[in-house]
Amino acid sequence: MKRTVIFRIFIFVFLIVALEVIGYIAMLIDSRSFDWVNTKNYFRVRSMLMGDTTADHLPRYMTLPYLGYVPYPGYSKNGVVQHNEAGYRGDKVPLKKSGKLRVLCIGGSTTYGLGVPDPSQTYPARLQGLLDQEIRRDQHLAALYSGAEVINAGLEAGTSAEELEQYLFKYRYYRPDIVIIHSGVNDAEVMENANADFQLDYTHYRRLQFHLEPLPQPARFFMHSYFFSYLVIRLFYENFYYSGISGRQCYLRQRGQQYIKWTDMDMPHVFSSHDYRFIPFYRNSQSLYTEIRADGAALLILPNIVNERDSFVISSAPYRAMCALNVQISARLAAPTGATVIPFTMDSIHDPHCWLDDCHLDSAGELNKARIALPYVISAALGNKDTTH
């Protein structure tokens, strides 16, 4: 009798361990993880559902009403904290202004600094360091400002739609002295594939959910089991997890999500004819520029150019054309709003090896970009000091 009990216990424990091993291996195999907006492999989804607040286990982005999505506060990668508690990359800037020159950098992943491992290596952070040096060195700047603070409002995969809503509902309250907009590549990626599903509000394209709220107890407790976790995610959260055929698609509209098809026009004709009334990048950017200037900030446009040597850029004529069009649109919008366009081309990056892909730079390239923007920021700082807002 005793041997029978021991044998049954052994079999039970063996089955439990076997199921856990199977669950872990299944999660590992199905975790097509990409280092992009969501970082949502099975283990990440499990951590969200368990309410795990460990920095390295946090989701990369958080979905919020009105703001769309924002960098998840406290998110860490490779032991380096990437996002501050205010929900953007780099050092936190207090909402209340002091005597420092305040610069707001708006854009997508080329502002966020995709490709550089530390927030201190991004072009906004590099720009802050350069400005601090100039303020200490130049008596005219030193008489006006006690230092510099630069906000990195870059949003990976962010389009002009997210840039507009985030400025309207969040970043305008920081009352920046100067705003730098570095935008256009992500809109080009959306618009190059314009088809019958295309919507002017981009709802045909954007996924709606970037994180999951923790499960209630006792379901959260059972998520400690890898086998149970695998079953739950596979059965109920596969659409949330699904990343498409490549990492660059993980921010697309999720399978099964519905949207209203209210746009009914020939978008390729709109783009080719430059009918700006129906080009979202033009309308969104026009509104953004107008609001920034109405708030009293100086506005600088840093063209979002691409690496013409990159294989993707070479092979994709529509993408290349839309990127070029958006650079033209940015310049066209600058003059009526009193914005300054910073001369920036592919050749402005002195070392071609600084390019990581079609549009992103390594840390040396980010420093190069910051140095290009620096004299224009200084000129704006000297000319905009007396503006009240």
N, C-alpha and C positions, 0 to 999 in steps of 0.2 A: 504493500500500500504506500509506504513512504517513497519507494523507488518510482512508483507511478506518479505521485505528486511532483517529485523532483523532475521527472521526465517531462511532464506536462508544463511545468514552469519553464524548463529549458526550451521546449518547443515554442512556447509563447514568447519568451524573450528573443529567441532566434528569429521568429516571424516579425517581431517589432523592429529588430535591428535590420533585417533584410528589407522590410518596407521602407525604412528610413534611408538606407543605402540606395535603393531604387529611386526614391523620391529625390534624393540629392543629385544623383547622376542624371535623372530626367531634367531637373532644373538646370543643371550645368549644360547639358546638351542643347536645350531649348533657349538658352540665354544668349541670343544674338545681340551682344552688347556693343553699342557704338558710343564714342565720346562726342555726343552732340547735345542737342537741347534736352533730351529727356533722360538719358542714361538709365533706361527702364528695362533692365533685364529681370529675370524672375526673382533674383535675390533682392533687387531694389524694390520691386513691387511688394515682396514679402515684408521688407523693412517698413514700408509705408503702412501696410495693413496692420503691422504689429505696433505702430506708433514709436518706432525706434528713432531716438533723437541724437544718436551718435553722428558727429559731424560728417564723417566719411560715408555714412549710410543715408544721409538726407537726399531727397530728390533735388535735381538741379534747378528746377523751376517750379513756381507755384502759380496756379490759376486764380485770378481774382476778378470780381466784377469791375467793370469800367476800365481797369488797367490791362485787361487781357491776361498777360502773364508777366511775372517778375522773377528775378534771380532769388532763389530760396535763401532766406537769411541763415547764415551759419554754415552753408554748404562748404565742404572741404574736399580737396583732392590732393592725394600724395602728401598728406600732412600739412598742407598749406590752406589756410582759410581763404576762400575765394570771394565770398559774399558777406557784406556786413549786415548788421541787424536792421538797417533801413531798407534793405532789399535792392542793392546794386553792388557792383564789383569795386573792390578797393577800399580805401579808408572812408569812414563815415564823416560827412560834413554836417555840422549842426544846422538845424533849420534856421535858427536866428543868426543874422549876419553880424560880423564884427568888422574890423578894419581891413580885412584881407580882400584881395582881388578874387572874385568868385567867377569861375568859368564852368559852364555846363557843356559837356560833350554828348551829343545825341547821335545815335546811329545803330547799326546792326552789329554783327560779330566783328567787323573790322574796327569798331570802336571798343567793343567789349574786350577784344584782344584774344580771339580764338587762336590757339597755337602757342601762346606764351604761358608757361606754367605758373607764373607768379603775378598777381595783380600789379605789383610794383614795376613790372616790365611793360605794361601797356602804354600806348601813346598818351592817354590822359595823365597817367601817373608820371611819366617822363616829362610831360609838359609842365606839371606842377613843380617838379624839381628844377627845371630850367628857369621857370618864372621866379622861383624863390631866389635863385642865384642872381638873376637880373635885378630884382628889387633890392637886394643887398648891395649890388654894385653900382646901380644908377641912382643918383641923388634925386632926380625928378620922380622916378617911380617910388623911391623910398619915402618921399614926402607925401605921397598919396596913399600908399598901401603898406601895411605891416607884414605882408606875406601874401601867399597865393593858396587857394584851395580849388581843386578841380574835381568835379563830379563826373564819374564814368557812368553815364546813363545808357551805355551800349547794351543791346539786347540781341542775343544770338538768334538768327533767322528773322529778326524784327524788320518789318516793312514800314513804309511811311504811315500806314494806318496805326500801328502800335506806337510809333514815334509821336504822332499827333495826340492820341488819347493819353499817353503817359505825360506829355508836357502839360496838357490841359488840366488833368486831374491830379498831378503830383508835382512835377519839377518846376512849374512856374512859381510855386510857393517858396522855393529856395531863393527867389529873386536874384538870379544870376546877373552879373555885370556884362558878361559876354557869353554868347551861345555859339558853339561850333557844330554844324550839321554835316555829317559824313555818311551820306545815304544814297541808295539807288540800286545797289547790286541785288538785294533780295527781291525788290519789286521787279527787277528785270527777270529774275528766275521764275516769278509767278506769271509774268505777262508773256514770256516767250512761248509758253505752252497754252496760250489762250485758245479755247475751243468752245463747243456748245455749252459746256458747264460753267464757263467763266462768269463770275459775278463781280460787279464793281466794288462790292464791299469785302471781297476776298473770302467770303464764307465757303466757297467751293473748295478752298485750299487749306485753310487753317484748322488744325485740331483744336478742340475746345477744352481739353483737360490735360494738365501736365503733372498733377499729383493726386493722390488718393488720401482721404481722411482715414484714420485708424478704425478698425472694426470694433464693435462693442464687445464686451465680455459676455459669454465665455469664448466666443469665436476667436478673439485675439489670442487667448491662451493656447488654443489648439494650433495656431500658426507656428508655434515652436517646433512642430513636427514638419519635416521637409516633405514627407509624403502627403500629408493633409494640405500643406501649402501649395504643392504642385497641383493637386486636384482642384482646389479653390480657384487658383489663378487660371488654370486651363479651362475650367467650366464657366467662370463668371467674369474674368478680367482679361480674356485673350484680346479683345478689341482694344482695350486700354494699353496693353503691353505691346501689341503688334507694331513693329518698326518698319514694315515694308521691305523691299528688296535691298535697300541700302541705308546706311546711317543718315544720309542727308534727307531721307524721307520721313524721319521719325516725328517731324512736327506737322505732317500733313493731316488733313481731316481724317478722322478715324473711320474705319469701315462701319457701315450701318448708320452713321450719323446723317441726319436729315438737315436740309437747308432750303431756303426759299429761293426759287429761280425767278427773280424779278427782272434780271438783265436780259434783254433780247435785242442784240445787235451784232453786226459783223465786226468783231474786235480786230482781226487782222487788218481790215480796211481802216478802222479807226487809227491804229498805230501807224500804218503806212502813210496815211493822209495827215498825220499829226493833228488830229482833231482833239485839241487839248481839253475840251470840255468833258470828254469821256475817257481820259487817261487818269487812273487813280493816283499815280505818283504825282502828277501835276496838281490835281485838285487838293490832295492831302498836304503836299508840300506848300502850296500857296497859302492854305489856311494856317499851317504851322508858322511860316515866315511872318505872316501878318500878325499873328498873336504874339510872337516873340518881340517884334518891333513895337507893338502897342504896349507891351509891358515895360518898355524902356531899355531893353538890353541891346547891345551891339550884336550884330549877326554876321558870322563868318561861314562861308560855304567851302568845305574841303571836298572837292570832287571825289566820288567813290569809283576809282578807276580799277581796271583789271590787268592782270599779268598776261600780256598778249603772247608770251612764249609758252604759256600753259597749254597742255594738250586738250583739256576740256574747252578752253576758250577758242582754240584753233578749230576744233571739230564742230563747235556749235555756233553757226552763223547767227541764228535768231537771238541767242543769249548775248553775243557780242554786240549785235545791233541795238538791242534794248538797253544794254549798259551805256552805250554811246549816246543813245537818245536821252537817257535820264541825266547824263552829264550836261547835255545841251539844255534840258528843261531846268535844271538847277541854275544854270547861268542866266537863262531867260527870266527866271523869277527874281533873281538877285537885284537887278537894277530898280524895278518899281518899288521894292521894299527897302532900298538903301543898304542892302547887304553887300559884303565884299567877298569876291570869289578868290580863294587862295590858289595860285598857279600850282597845279599838282598833276603830274603825268607819271606813266610807268617809269620813265627814265629819271624821275626825281629820286627814286631809290637807287643809290649809287652802286650798291652791290647786288647783282641779279640773284645771287644765292640767298638773299634775304626773303625771297618769295617762297612761301610754303606750298601754295596751290594757285588757284585762279585769282584770289584777292587778298589772302591773309599773309602777314609778315611775321618773321621771327623777332626776337627781342631787339636785335640790332636794327632791323627795319622799322620797328616801332619808335625807336629813338630817332632815327632819320626823319620819320614822319613828324614827330614832335618838334624837331628843329626847323622843319619847313614851316610849320604853323606859328612858331614862336614870334618872329618879327611882326606878323599881322595881329597877333594877340596883344603885343606890347603897344602897337600903334592904336588899336581899339581902346586899350586900357587908358592911354593918355588922353584920348579924345572923348571918352565916355564918362569920365569921373564926375562931371557936373550934372549928369542926368539923374533925376530922382525917379524912383519907381518903388 
